[in-house]
Amino acid sequence: MKQSSFAASAGRLMSVEVASELIRSGNCYSIAGDESLLRQLPAGNWIGGTIPYFLGQDGGETTQQRVFVAPLPQPVVAPLITSYTEQSLERVCLDAPNNGFSMIVIPAFSAVHTSFARNAPGYDDMFVKPLLGWISGMHLEQTDRQTPLAVNGQTLTFERDKAVVMHLPLPSHLNASIDILNLFKPGQGPALRFDTTGFHVDGCTVDGKPARISQFVRDNQIDTRLPLVADYNGVMINVSIKSINEDGSIDLYAPVFPDVEYRFAEPIQDYVAEFEARMPAERRHISFSCNCILNYLYLDLEGKKLPDMWGPMTFGEVAYQLLNQTLVYLRVEPL
């Protein structure tokens, strides 16, 4: 395989014509864009998903005229790209290379999306082999005309109800690792706990006392753009609110789990400044990153330039398990 014509950390927005030329080089890529553009790309070693929102070289941008292409490290053998159903997805880490990583794209609102969110932490070999990726989506003003899709670039198969995964084996002198940049931290409010695992909640306890979550939000004038935050084994994980329903229940973008203590996050005054302050100093070996559509919308990132960890703004991020309102990135570096 030829060496990519641009640096591994320099994924960027580009025309279909330029993206097609890169694909024909035989190298490996992650590609995000509008369905109509993805369907114009040639077969090759790429994995893709639908989304029109990006942080790119010109700043935050909504576009259905360009695709975002991130070059991935070159494997020792051709990558395996395969689709998984709701039932077979539990094998995803067992199928992963012993040295390398797996990139996953899952269509938003599909059964496989729900299943992964609920069950991924319990998959065999999970947290042993690097698994990262994102939830594909669509333009928020075109939800009646578009469907989130994941794409196998080797076969040009577009999946609505399956996850697509690229298993990419690396040479022995390289090591892949996944990192999360989460700007949110738990606030000083009371602790919330839930009885069941799920995206749909109603009852909870507030500092040990039974309550309805929607009533707690109203009584305390909670800004629902702020996620619930919990400590999952030393890592701060967000659960974002999707909607408060007429019956008082709440729908979430990621599931809550029993016996986990959640608090609403502290507000962020200046996202761009905080983001720049938290960026890793060494970024030469970062191969891929993605950020959350909620950060893009709530923090008004359209037109704002951020440091060079660019990528799609997604309907959810994957760093082993489903995440919300975070930036996820892949680092591949010499041992």
VEXMILUM-100140 format. One record per residue (C-alpha): y, x, z. Coordinates in Angstrom, 1 decimal. Layout:
% residues N
<site><c2>Y</c2><c1>X</c1><c3>Z</c3></site>
...
END
This chain:
% residues 335
<site><c2>0.0</c2><c1>0.0</c1><c3>0.0</c3></site>
<site><c2>3.5</c2><c1>1.1</c1><c3>-0.8</c3></site>
<site><c2>6.1</c2><c1>1.7</c1><c3>2.0</c3></site>
<site><c2>8.6</c2><c1>-1.2</c1><c3>2.4</c3></site>
<site><c2>12.0</c2><c1>-0.7</c1><c3>0.8</c3></site>
<site><c2>13.8</c2><c1>-1.4</c1><c3>4.0</c3></site>
<site><c2>13.3</c2><c1>-0.5</c1><c3>7.7</c3></site>
<site><c2>10.8</c2><c1>-2.3</c1><c3>9.8</c3></site>
<site><c2>13.4</c2><c1>-3.7</c1><c3>12.1</c3></site>
<site><c2>15.7</c2><c1>-4.8</c1><c3>9.4</c3></site>
<site><c2>14.4</c2><c1>-8.2</c1><c3>8.5</c3></site>
<site><c2>17.0</c2><c1>-10.2</c1><c3>6.6</c3></site>
<site><c2>17.9</c2><c1>-13.2</c1><c3>4.6</c3></site>
<site><c2>17.5</c2><c1>-12.8</c1><c3>0.8</c3></site>
<site><c2>16.9</c2><c1>-14.6</c1><c3>-2.4</c3></site>
<site><c2>13.5</c2><c1>-15.9</c1><c3>-3.5</c3></site>
<site><c2>13.6</c2><c1>-13.3</c1><c3>-6.4</c3></site>
<site><c2>14.1</c2><c1>-10.3</c1><c3>-4.0</c3></site>
<site><c2>11.4</c2><c1>-11.7</c1><c3>-1.6</c3></site>
<site><c2>9.0</c2><c1>-12.1</c1><c3>-4.5</c3></site>
<site><c2>9.5</c2><c1>-8.5</c1><c3>-5.6</c3></site>
<site><c2>8.7</c2><c1>-7.3</c1><c3>-2.0</c3></site>
<site><c2>5.6</c2><c1>-9.5</c1><c3>-1.8</c3></site>
<site><c2>4.3</c2><c1>-8.0</c1><c3>-5.1</c3></site>
<site><c2>4.5</c2><c1>-4.5</c1><c3>-3.5</c3></site>
<site><c2>1.4</c2><c1>-5.4</c1><c3>-1.5</c3></site>
<site><c2>3.0</c2><c1>-4.9</c1><c3>1.9</c3></site>
<site><c2>2.8</c2><c1>-7.4</c1><c3>4.8</c3></site>
<site><c2>5.6</c2><c1>-9.8</c1><c3>5.6</c3></site>
<site><c2>6.6</c2><c1>-12.8</c1><c3>7.8</c3></site>
<site><c2>8.7</c2><c1>-15.2</c1><c3>5.8</c3></site>
<site><c2>10.6</c2><c1>-18.3</c1><c3>6.9</c3></site>
<site><c2>12.6</c2><c1>-20.7</c1><c3>4.8</c3></site>
<site><c2>12.9</c2><c1>-24.2</c1><c3>3.3</c3></site>
<site><c2>9.6</c2><c1>-25.6</c1><c3>1.8</c3></site>
<site><c2>11.0</c2><c1>-25.7</c1><c3>-1.7</c3></site>
<site><c2>11.7</c2><c1>-21.9</c1><c3>-1.5</c3></site>
<site><c2>8.4</c2><c1>-20.9</c1><c3>0.1</c3></site>
<site><c2>6.6</c2><c1>-22.8</c1><c3>-2.7</c3></site>
<site><c2>8.3</c2><c1>-20.5</c1><c3>-5.3</c3></site>
<site><c2>6.9</c2><c1>-17.3</c1><c3>-3.7</c3></site>
<site><c2>3.9</c2><c1>-15.5</c1><c3>-5.2</c3></site>
<site><c2>0.6</c2><c1>-14.9</c1><c3>-3.4</c3></site>
<site><c2>0.4</c2><c1>-11.8</c1><c3>-1.2</c3></site>
<site><c2>0.0</c2><c1>-10.5</c1><c3>2.3</c3></site>
<site><c2>2.5</c2><c1>-12.9</c1><c3>4.0</c3></site>
<site><c2>2.5</c2><c1>-15.6</c1><c3>6.6</c3></site>
<site><c2>5.2</c2><c1>-18.2</c1><c3>6.6</c3></site>
<site><c2>6.8</c2><c1>-21.4</c1><c3>8.0</c3></site>
<site><c2>9.5</c2><c1>-23.9</c1><c3>7.3</c3></site>
<site><c2>12.9</c2><c1>-23.6</c1><c3>9.0</c3></site>
<site><c2>16.5</c2><c1>-23.6</c1><c3>7.7</c3></site>
<site><c2>18.1</c2><c1>-22.0</c1><c3>10.8</c3></site>
<site><c2>18.5</c2><c1>-18.2</c1><c3>11.2</c3></site>
<site><c2>20.2</c2><c1>-15.3</c1><c3>12.9</c3></site>
<site><c2>20.7</c2><c1>-13.0</c1><c3>10.0</c3></site>
<site><c2>22.7</c2><c1>-10.0</c1><c3>8.9</c3></site>
<site><c2>25.8</c2><c1>-12.2</c1><c3>8.5</c3></site>
<site><c2>25.4</c2><c1>-14.1</c1><c3>11.8</c3></site>
<site><c2>24.0</c2><c1>-17.5</c1><c3>12.7</c3></site>
<site><c2>23.4</c2><c1>-19.4</c1><c3>9.5</c3></site>
<site><c2>21.9</c2><c1>-22.7</c1><c3>8.3</c3></site>
<site><c2>20.7</c2><c1>-22.2</c1><c3>4.7</c3></site>
<site><c2>18.2</c2><c1>-23.8</c1><c3>2.3</c3></site>
<site><c2>19.1</c2><c1>-21.3</c1><c3>-0.4</c3></site>
<site><c2>17.6</c2><c1>-18.1</c1><c3>1.1</c3></site>
<site><c2>14.5</c2><c1>-17.0</c1><c3>2.9</c3></site>
<site><c2>14.2</c2><c1>-14.7</c1><c3>5.9</c3></site>
<site><c2>11.8</c2><c1>-11.8</c1><c3>5.3</c3></site>
<site><c2>10.6</c2><c1>-9.5</c1><c3>8.1</c3></site>
<site><c2>8.4</c2><c1>-6.6</c1><c3>7.0</c3></site>
<site><c2>5.4</c2><c1>-6.0</c1><c3>9.2</c3></site>
<site><c2>3.6</c2><c1>-2.7</c1><c3>9.9</c3></site>
<site><c2>1.0</c2><c1>-1.7</c1><c3>7.4</c3></site>
<site><c2>-2.6</c2><c1>-2.3</c1><c3>8.6</c3></site>
<site><c2>-5.6</c2><c1>0.0</c1><c3>8.2</c3></site>
<site><c2>-7.2</c2><c1>-2.7</c1><c3>6.0</c3></site>
<site><c2>-5.8</c2><c1>-5.9</c1><c3>4.4</c3></site>
<site><c2>-4.8</c2><c1>-8.4</c1><c3>7.0</c3></site>
<site><c2>-6.9</c2><c1>-11.5</c1><c3>7.6</c3></site>
<site><c2>-4.9</c2><c1>-14.7</c1><c3>7.2</c3></site>
<site><c2>-6.8</c2><c1>-17.9</c1><c3>8.3</c3></site>
<site><c2>-6.1</c2><c1>-21.5</c1><c3>9.4</c3></site>
<site><c2>-7.2</c2><c1>-23.0</c1><c3>12.7</c3></site>
<site><c2>-7.7</c2><c1>-26.6</c1><c3>13.6</c3></site>
<site><c2>-7.1</c2><c1>-28.1</c1><c3>17.0</c3></site>
<site><c2>-10.8</c2><c1>-27.5</c1><c3>17.8</c3></site>
<site><c2>-11.1</c2><c1>-24.0</c1><c3>16.4</c3></site>
<site><c2>-7.8</c2><c1>-22.5</c1><c3>17.7</c3></site>
<site><c2>-9.4</c2><c1>-21.5</c1><c3>21.0</c3></site>
<site><c2>-11.1</c2><c1>-18.7</c1><c3>19.0</c3></site>
<site><c2>-7.8</c2><c1>-17.2</c1><c3>17.9</c3></site>
<site><c2>-7.8</c2><c1>-14.2</c1><c3>20.3</c3></site>
<site><c2>-11.6</c2><c1>-13.6</c1><c3>19.9</c3></site>
<site><c2>-10.9</c2><c1>-13.2</c1><c3>16.2</c3></site>
<site><c2>-8.0</c2><c1>-10.8</c1><c3>16.8</c3></site>
<site><c2>-8.3</c2><c1>-7.1</c1><c3>16.0</c3></site>
<site><c2>-9.2</c2><c1>-4.7</c1><c3>18.9</c3></site>
<site><c2>-6.1</c2><c1>-2.7</c1><c3>18.0</c3></site>
<site><c2>-3.3</c2><c1>-4.6</c1><c3>16.3</c3></site>
<site><c2>-1.8</c2><c1>-8.0</c1><c3>16.8</c3></site>
<site><c2>-2.0</c2><c1>-11.6</c1><c3>15.6</c3></site>
<site><c2>1.0</c2><c1>-13.6</c1><c3>14.3</c3></site>
<site><c2>0.7</c2><c1>-17.4</c1><c3>14.5</c3></site>
<site><c2>2.8</c2><c1>-20.1</c1><c3>12.9</c3></site>
<site><c2>2.2</c2><c1>-23.7</c1><c3>14.1</c3></site>
<site><c2>3.7</c2><c1>-26.8</c1><c3>12.6</c3></site>
<site><c2>6.0</c2><c1>-28.7</c1><c3>15.1</c3></site>
<site><c2>4.8</c2><c1>-32.1</c1><c3>16.4</c3></site>
<site><c2>1.2</c2><c1>-31.6</c1><c3>15.1</c3></site>
<site><c2>-1.9</c2><c1>-32.1</c1><c3>17.2</c3></site>
<site><c2>-2.6</c2><c1>-28.4</c1><c3>17.1</c3></site>
<site><c2>0.9</c2><c1>-27.8</c1><c3>18.5</c3></site>
<site><c2>0.2</c2><c1>-30.1</c1><c3>21.5</c3></site>
<site><c2>-3.2</c2><c1>-28.6</c1><c3>22.0</c3></site>
<site><c2>-1.9</c2><c1>-25.0</c1><c3>21.9</c3></site>
<site><c2>0.8</c2><c1>-25.8</c1><c3>24.4</c3></site>
<site><c2>-1.6</c2><c1>-27.3</c1><c3>26.9</c3></site>
<site><c2>-4.6</c2><c1>-25.0</c1><c3>26.5</c3></site>
<site><c2>-3.5</c2><c1>-21.6</c1><c3>25.2</c3></site>
<site><c2>-3.3</c2><c1>-19.9</c1><c3>28.7</c3></site>
<site><c2>-7.1</c2><c1>-20.5</c1><c3>29.1</c3></site>
<site><c2>-8.3</c2><c1>-19.2</c1><c3>25.7</c3></site>
<site><c2>-10.9</c2><c1>-16.4</c1><c3>25.8</c3></site>
<site><c2>-9.2</c2><c1>-13.0</c1><c3>25.5</c3></site>
<site><c2>-5.7</c2><c1>-14.5</c1><c3>25.9</c3></site>
<site><c2>-3.3</c2><c1>-11.9</c1><c3>27.3</c3></site>
<site><c2>-5.7</c2><c1>-9.2</c1><c3>26.3</c3></site>
<site><c2>-4.8</c2><c1>-9.0</c1><c3>22.6</c3></site>
<site><c2>-1.2</c2><c1>-9.4</c1><c3>21.4</c3></site>
<site><c2>-0.5</c2><c1>-12.9</c1><c3>20.0</c3></site>
<site><c2>3.0</c2><c1>-13.9</c1><c3>19.0</c3></site>
<site><c2>4.7</c2><c1>-16.2</c1><c3>16.5</c3></site>
<site><c2>6.7</c2><c1>-19.4</c1><c3>16.3</c3></site>
<site><c2>6.7</c2><c1>-23.2</c1><c3>15.8</c3></site>
<site><c2>7.9</c2><c1>-24.2</c1><c3>12.3</c3></site>
<site><c2>10.3</c2><c1>-27.0</c1><c3>11.8</c3></site>
<site><c2>12.8</c2><c1>-28.7</c1><c3>9.4</c3></site>
<site><c2>16.5</c2><c1>-29.5</c1><c3>9.0</c3></site>
<site><c2>17.5</c2><c1>-31.8</c1><c3>11.9</c3></site>
<site><c2>19.4</c2><c1>-34.0</c1><c3>9.5</c3></site>
<site><c2>16.5</c2><c1>-34.4</c1><c3>7.2</c3></site>
<site><c2>13.6</c2><c1>-35.3</c1><c3>9.5</c3></site>
<site><c2>12.8</c2><c1>-38.4</c1><c3>7.4</c3></site>
<site><c2>12.3</c2><c1>-36.2</c1><c3>4.3</c3></site>
<site><c2>10.8</c2><c1>-33.0</c1><c3>5.5</c3></site>
<site><c2>7.6</c2><c1>-32.0</c1><c3>7.4</c3></site>
<site><c2>7.1</c2><c1>-28.8</c1><c3>9.4</c3></site>
<site><c2>4.6</c2><c1>-26.6</c1><c3>7.6</c3></site>
<site><c2>2.7</c2><c1>-23.3</c1><c3>8.1</c3></site>
<site><c2>1.8</c2><c1>-21.1</c1><c3>5.1</c3></site>
<site><c2>-1.1</c2><c1>-18.8</c1><c3>4.3</c3></site>
<site><c2>0.6</c2><c1>-16.5</c1><c3>1.7</c3></site>
<site><c2>-2.7</c2><c1>-15.1</c1><c3>0.5</c3></site>
<site><c2>-3.9</c2><c1>-18.4</c1><c3>-0.7</c3></site>
<site><c2>-0.6</c2><c1>-20.3</c1><c3>-0.9</c3></site>
<site><c2>-2.0</c2><c1>-23.0</c1><c3>1.3</c3></site>
<site><c2>0.6</c2><c1>-25.1</c1><c3>3.1</c3></site>
<site><c2>-0.7</c2><c1>-26.6</c1><c3>6.4</c3></site>
<site><c2>0.7</c2><c1>-29.6</c1><c3>8.2</c3></site>
<site><c2>-2.1</c2><c1>-30.0</c1><c3>10.8</c3></site>
<site><c2>-3.4</c2><c1>-26.5</c1><c3>11.2</c3></site>
<site><c2>-2.1</c2><c1>-23.3</c1><c3>12.7</c3></site>
<site><c2>-1.9</c2><c1>-20.3</c1><c3>10.3</c3></site>
<site><c2>-2.6</c2><c1>-16.8</c1><c3>11.8</c3></site>
<site><c2>-2.3</c2><c1>-13.3</c1><c3>10.4</c3></site>
<site><c2>-4.7</c2><c1>-10.9</c1><c3>12.2</c3></site>
<site><c2>-3.3</c2><c1>-7.5</c1><c3>11.4</c3></site>
<site><c2>-5.3</c2><c1>-4.4</c1><c3>12.5</c3></site>
<site><c2>-3.3</c2><c1>-1.2</c1><c3>13.2</c3></site>
<site><c2>-4.3</c2><c1>2.4</c1><c3>12.9</c3></site>
<site><c2>-5.4</c2><c1>4.0</c1><c3>16.2</c3></site>
<site><c2>-2.2</c2><c1>6.0</c1><c3>16.6</c3></site>
<site><c2>-0.1</c2><c1>2.8</c1><c3>16.8</c3></site>
<site><c2>0.2</c2><c1>0.3</c1><c3>19.6</c3></site>
<site><c2>1.6</c2><c1>-3.3</c1><c3>19.4</c3></site>
<site><c2>3.3</c2><c1>-5.0</c1><c3>22.4</c3></site>
<site><c2>5.2</c2><c1>-8.3</c1><c3>22.9</c3></site>
<site><c2>8.4</c2><c1>-8.7</c1><c3>24.8</c3></site>
<site><c2>10.5</c2><c1>-11.7</c1><c3>25.8</c3></site>
<site><c2>14.2</c2><c1>-11.9</c1><c3>26.2</c3></site>
<site><c2>15.0</c2><c1>-14.9</c1><c3>28.4</c3></site>
<site><c2>18.6</c2><c1>-15.2</c1><c3>29.5</c3></site>
<site><c2>17.9</c2><c1>-18.1</c1><c3>31.8</c3></site>
<site><c2>17.1</c2><c1>-17.8</c1><c3>35.5</c3></site>
<site><c2>16.4</c2><c1>-20.4</c1><c3>38.1</c3></site>
<site><c2>19.4</c2><c1>-22.0</c1><c3>39.7</c3></site>
<site><c2>20.0</c2><c1>-22.6</c1><c3>43.4</c3></site>
<site><c2>19.0</c2><c1>-26.3</c1><c3>43.2</c3></site>
<site><c2>15.9</c2><c1>-27.9</c1><c3>44.8</c3></site>
<site><c2>12.4</c2><c1>-27.1</c1><c3>43.7</c3></site>
<site><c2>10.6</c2><c1>-29.6</c1><c3>41.4</c3></site>
<site><c2>6.9</c2><c1>-29.9</c1><c3>41.0</c3></site>
<site><c2>4.8</c2><c1>-32.1</c1><c3>38.8</c3></site>
<site><c2>1.3</c2><c1>-33.6</c1><c3>39.3</c3></site>
<site><c2>0.0</c2><c1>-33.3</c1><c3>35.8</c3></site>
<site><c2>0.1</c2><c1>-31.0</c1><c3>32.7</c3></site>
<site><c2>2.1</c2><c1>-32.5</c1><c3>29.9</c3></site>
<site><c2>5.1</c2><c1>-32.9</c1><c3>27.6</c3></site>
<site><c2>5.8</c2><c1>-36.4</c1><c3>29.0</c3></site>
<site><c2>6.8</c2><c1>-36.7</c1><c3>32.7</c3></site>
<site><c2>8.2</c2><c1>-39.3</c1><c3>35.1</c3></site>
<site><c2>7.3</c2><c1>-38.7</c1><c3>38.7</c3></site>
<site><c2>7.8</c2><c1>-35.4</c1><c3>40.5</c3></site>
<site><c2>8.5</c2><c1>-34.0</c1><c3>43.9</c3></site>
<site><c2>11.9</c2><c1>-32.6</c1><c3>44.8</c3></site>
<site><c2>11.6</c2><c1>-30.2</c1><c3>47.7</c3></site>
<site><c2>8.4</c2><c1>-31.9</c1><c3>48.5</c3></site>
<site><c2>9.7</c2><c1>-35.5</c1><c3>48.4</c3></site>
<site><c2>8.5</c2><c1>-38.0</c1><c3>45.7</c3></site>
<site><c2>11.2</c2><c1>-38.8</c1><c3>43.1</c3></site>
<site><c2>11.7</c2><c1>-39.7</c1><c3>39.5</c3></site>
<site><c2>12.8</c2><c1>-36.8</c1><c3>37.4</c3></site>
<site><c2>15.3</c2><c1>-38.9</c1><c3>35.4</c3></site>
<site><c2>16.9</c2><c1>-40.2</c1><c3>38.6</c3></site>
<site><c2>17.2</c2><c1>-36.7</c1><c3>39.9</c3></site>
<site><c2>18.9</c2><c1>-35.6</c1><c3>36.6</c3></site>
<site><c2>21.4</c2><c1>-38.5</c1><c3>36.8</c3></site>
<site><c2>22.1</c2><c1>-38.2</c1><c3>40.6</c3></site>
<site><c2>22.8</c2><c1>-34.5</c1><c3>40.3</c3></site>
<site><c2>24.6</c2><c1>-34.7</c1><c3>36.9</c3></site>
<site><c2>22.3</c2><c1>-32.1</c1><c3>35.5</c3></site>
<site><c2>23.2</c2><c1>-30.6</c1><c3>32.1</c3></site>
<site><c2>20.0</c2><c1>-31.2</c1><c3>30.2</c3></site>
<site><c2>20.8</c2><c1>-28.4</c1><c3>27.7</c3></site>
<site><c2>19.7</c2><c1>-26.2</c1><c3>30.6</c3></site>
<site><c2>15.9</c2><c1>-25.7</c1><c3>30.8</c3></site>
<site><c2>13.6</c2><c1>-25.9</c1><c3>33.8</c3></site>
<site><c2>12.6</c2><c1>-22.4</c1><c3>34.7</c3></site>
<site><c2>9.5</c2><c1>-21.2</c1><c3>36.6</c3></site>
<site><c2>7.9</c2><c1>-18.0</c1><c3>37.5</c3></site>
<site><c2>4.6</c2><c1>-17.7</c1><c3>35.6</c3></site>
<site><c2>2.9</c2><c1>-14.7</c1><c3>37.1</c3></site>
<site><c2>6.1</c2><c1>-12.6</c1><c3>37.2</c3></site>
<site><c2>7.6</c2><c1>-13.9</c1><c3>33.9</c3></site>
<site><c2>10.4</c2><c1>-16.4</c1><c3>33.8</c3></site>
<site><c2>9.3</c2><c1>-19.3</c1><c3>31.5</c3></site>
<site><c2>11.6</c2><c1>-22.1</c1><c3>30.3</c3></site>
<site><c2>10.7</c2><c1>-25.8</c1><c3>29.7</c3></site>
<site><c2>13.4</c2><c1>-27.5</c1><c3>27.7</c3></site>
<site><c2>14.2</c2><c1>-31.3</c1><c3>27.9</c3></site>
<site><c2>13.8</c2><c1>-33.1</c1><c3>24.6</c3></site>
<site><c2>15.0</c2><c1>-36.6</c1><c3>25.6</c3></site>
<site><c2>15.4</c2><c1>-39.0</c1><c3>28.5</c3></site>
<site><c2>13.7</c2><c1>-42.3</c1><c3>27.5</c3></site>
<site><c2>14.8</c2><c1>-45.8</c1><c3>28.2</c3></site>
<site><c2>12.0</c2><c1>-46.3</c1><c3>30.7</c3></site>
<site><c2>13.3</c2><c1>-43.3</c1><c3>32.7</c3></site>
<site><c2>10.6</c2><c1>-40.9</c1><c3>31.6</c3></site>
<site><c2>11.4</c2><c1>-37.5</c1><c3>30.1</c3></site>
<site><c2>10.0</c2><c1>-35.8</c1><c3>27.0</c3></site>
<site><c2>9.8</c2><c1>-32.0</c1><c3>27.0</c3></site>
<site><c2>9.6</c2><c1>-29.3</c1><c3>24.3</c3></site>
<site><c2>6.9</c2><c1>-27.5</c1><c3>26.3</c3></site>
<site><c2>4.5</c2><c1>-28.8</c1><c3>28.9</c3></site>
<site><c2>4.9</c2><c1>-28.5</c1><c3>32.7</c3></site>
<site><c2>1.9</c2><c1>-27.5</c1><c3>34.8</c3></site>
<site><c2>0.8</c2><c1>-28.7</c1><c3>38.2</c3></site>
<site><c2>1.3</c2><c1>-26.4</c1><c3>41.2</c3></site>
<site><c2>4.2</c2><c1>-24.6</c1><c3>39.5</c3></site>
<site><c2>7.6</c2><c1>-24.6</c1><c3>41.1</c3></site>
<site><c2>10.5</c2><c1>-25.4</c1><c3>38.7</c3></site>
<site><c2>14.2</c2><c1>-25.3</c1><c3>39.0</c3></site>
<site><c2>17.0</c2><c1>-26.1</c1><c3>36.6</c3></site>
<site><c2>18.5</c2><c1>-22.9</c1><c3>35.1</c3></site>
<site><c2>21.9</c2><c1>-21.5</c1><c3>36.0</c3></site>
<site><c2>24.5</c2><c1>-22.0</c1><c3>33.3</c3></site>
<site><c2>25.3</c2><c1>-19.1</c1><c3>30.9</c3></site>
<site><c2>29.0</c2><c1>-18.5</c1><c3>30.4</c3></site>
<site><c2>29.0</c2><c1>-16.2</c1><c3>27.4</c3></site>
<site><c2>25.7</c2><c1>-16.2</c1><c3>25.5</c3></site>
<site><c2>26.6</c2><c1>-13.5</c1><c3>23.0</c3></site>
<site><c2>27.9</c2><c1>-11.1</c1><c3>25.7</c3></site>
<site><c2>24.9</c2><c1>-11.7</c1><c3>27.9</c3></site>
<site><c2>22.5</c2><c1>-11.3</c1><c3>24.9</c3></site>
<site><c2>24.1</c2><c1>-8.0</c1><c3>24.0</c3></site>
<site><c2>23.9</c2><c1>-6.8</c1><c3>27.6</c3></site>
<site><c2>20.2</c2><c1>-7.6</c1><c3>27.8</c3></site>
<site><c2>19.1</c2><c1>-6.2</c1><c3>24.4</c3></site>
<site><c2>16.7</c2><c1>-3.3</c1><c3>24.6</c3></site>
<site><c2>18.5</c2><c1>0.0</c1><c3>24.0</c3></site>
<site><c2>15.7</c2><c1>1.3</c1><c3>21.8</c3></site>
<site><c2>15.1</c2><c1>-1.0</c1><c3>18.8</c3></site>
<site><c2>13.7</c2><c1>1.4</c1><c3>16.2</c3></site>
<site><c2>10.1</c2><c1>0.1</c1><c3>16.6</c3></site>
<site><c2>10.9</c2><c1>-3.6</c1><c3>16.7</c3></site>
<site><c2>9.1</c2><c1>-5.3</c1><c3>13.8</c3></site>
<site><c2>9.7</c2><c1>-9.0</c1><c3>14.2</c3></site>
<site><c2>11.8</c2><c1>-11.4</c1><c3>16.4</c3></site>
<site><c2>12.5</c2><c1>-15.1</c1><c3>16.6</c3></site>
<site><c2>14.8</c2><c1>-17.1</c1><c3>18.7</c3></site>
<site><c2>15.0</c2><c1>-20.8</c1><c3>19.7</c3></site>
<site><c2>16.8</c2><c1>-23.6</c1><c3>17.8</c3></site>
<site><c2>18.1</c2><c1>-24.9</c1><c3>21.1</c3></site>
<site><c2>19.9</c2><c1>-21.6</c1><c3>21.8</c3></site>
<site><c2>21.3</c2><c1>-21.9</c1><c3>18.3</c3></site>
<site><c2>22.6</c2><c1>-25.4</c1><c3>18.8</c3></site>
<site><c2>23.6</c2><c1>-25.5</c1><c3>22.5</c3></site>
<site><c2>25.3</c2><c1>-22.1</c1><c3>22.4</c3></site>
<site><c2>27.0</c2><c1>-22.7</c1><c3>19.1</c3></site>
<site><c2>25.6</c2><c1>-19.6</c1><c3>17.3</c3></site>
<site><c2>26.5</c2><c1>-20.7</c1><c3>13.8</c3></site>
<site><c2>28.7</c2><c1>-18.0</c1><c3>12.3</c3></site>
<site><c2>28.4</c2><c1>-15.7</c1><c3>15.3</c3></site>
<site><c2>27.1</c2><c1>-12.2</c1><c3>14.8</c3></site>
<site><c2>24.6</c2><c1>-10.8</c1><c3>17.2</c3></site>
<site><c2>22.8</c2><c1>-7.4</c1><c3>17.4</c3></site>
<site><c2>20.2</c2><c1>-6.6</c1><c3>14.9</c3></site>
<site><c2>17.2</c2><c1>-8.5</c1><c3>16.3</c3></site>
<site><c2>17.4</c2><c1>-11.1</c1><c3>13.6</c3></site>
<site><c2>14.9</c2><c1>-13.8</c1><c3>12.6</c3></site>
<site><c2>14.2</c2><c1>-17.6</c1><c3>12.3</c3></site>
<site><c2>15.6</c2><c1>-20.0</c1><c3>14.9</c3></site>
<site><c2>12.5</c2><c1>-21.9</c1><c3>15.7</c3></site>
<site><c2>11.2</c2><c1>-25.1</c1><c3>17.3</c3></site>
<site><c2>9.3</c2><c1>-23.0</c1><c3>19.8</c3></site>
<site><c2>8.3</c2><c1>-19.4</c1><c3>20.3</c3></site>
<site><c2>4.9</c2><c1>-17.9</c1><c3>21.0</c3></site>
<site><c2>4.3</c2><c1>-14.9</c1><c3>23.2</c3></site>
<site><c2>0.7</c2><c1>-15.6</c1><c3>24.1</c3></site>
<site><c2>1.7</c2><c1>-19.2</c1><c3>25.1</c3></site>
<site><c2>4.3</c2><c1>-21.6</c1><c3>24.0</c3></site>
<site><c2>7.9</c2><c1>-20.8</c1><c3>25.1</c3></site>
<site><c2>11.3</c2><c1>-22.5</c1><c3>24.8</c3></site>
<site><c2>14.9</c2><c1>-21.1</c1><c3>24.7</c3></site>
<site><c2>13.8</c2><c1>-17.5</c1><c3>24.5</c3></site>
<site><c2>13.8</c2><c1>-14.6</c1><c3>22.1</c3></site>
<site><c2>10.4</c2><c1>-13.1</c1><c3>21.4</c3></site>
<site><c2>9.9</c2><c1>-9.8</c1><c3>19.7</c3></site>
<site><c2>7.1</c2><c1>-7.5</c1><c3>18.5</c3></site>
<site><c2>7.2</c2><c1>-3.8</c1><c3>19.1</c3></site>
<site><c2>4.9</c2><c1>-1.4</c1><c3>17.2</c3></site>
<site><c2>5.2</c2><c1>2.2</c1><c3>18.2</c3></site>
<site><c2>3.2</c2><c1>5.5</c1><c3>18.3</c3></site>
<site><c2>1.0</c2><c1>6.0</c1><c3>21.3</c3></site>
END
